[in-house]
Amino acid sequence: MGTVTVNQIEKNVLMLALRAGEIMLMSGSEIYRVEDTVTRICKAYGIPYVEVFATTTGIFISLDSGGEGKPYTIIKRIRKVAIDLDRISLINDFSRKLSDDPVPISEAMSLLEQIAAKEKYTFPLQVLGGALVASFFTLMLGAGYREFLCSLAIGAGVYAFGHLLDSLQFHLFIRNFLACALIAFLAIICSTAGLASHTDAMIIGSLMIFLPGLAFTNAMRDSLSGDLLAGAARAMEAALTAISIASGVGVVIFIWVAAGGVL
């Protein structure tokens, strides 16, 4: 049976740490948490020298066991992000348990892949969540039960529409623009048809589905943690998302008013 060299162990630890960081970034984690998790995993396997640099779109890891070999460095580009706070929490716990009680690297990688393969909420449940967010925010804005029911339908339909645009790989800006334009259009139609009267409440309540609250929060947390580059990138992402939302609603309202419609 062959022996495992120090260099091979370093490579395996590097791939394990990279995979953990990749999953966290793809799930929308804060940068400082990604760097801390990668460092914990490497040190759990006795790697004394670890340097990690992560951004919202990539991760760089360099490690060295302190032997005569050269440091190993790897770069991974992150192209797709889908918010999953539960997955972030699972990997966060995984790294801390690994620090206390390291398991064989192959077993650790298997556990990571199980976390990565964890099923998200089913599509019908996601649509229901979008509908409830839209309808209850509409109620909070002072609307009545008719607006609640209209927003329930609008939220479900627009969430499904946004999911369709995602599957067709529309750019985030275009996806938000079209989805929010549809929100404004459907809210105006409901009011015009006499199904509801508080058009503004229905529009604002339904827009809550797409507001970049998590992106803005992570931008603040990254900035306060000293990761100014990541903080600025996420703040710009949140700003562009807000602009696309406002543009979609604004264009529909402008066209409606210009055509002689009344809100």
Secondary structure, 3 states (H helix, E strand, C coil): CCCCCHHHHHHHHHHHHHHHHHHHHHCCCCHHHHHHHHHHHHHHCCCCEEEEEEECCEEEEEEECCCCCCCEEEEEECCCCCCCHHHHHHHHHHHHHHHHCCCCHHHHHHHHHHHHCCCCCCHHHHHHHHHHHHHHHHHHCCCCHHHHHHHHHHHHHHHHHHHHHHHCCCCHHHHHHHHHHHHHHHHHHHHHCCCCCCHHHHHHHHHCCCCCHHHHHHHHHHHHCCCHHHHHHHHHHHHHHHHHHHHHHHHHHHHHHHCCCCC
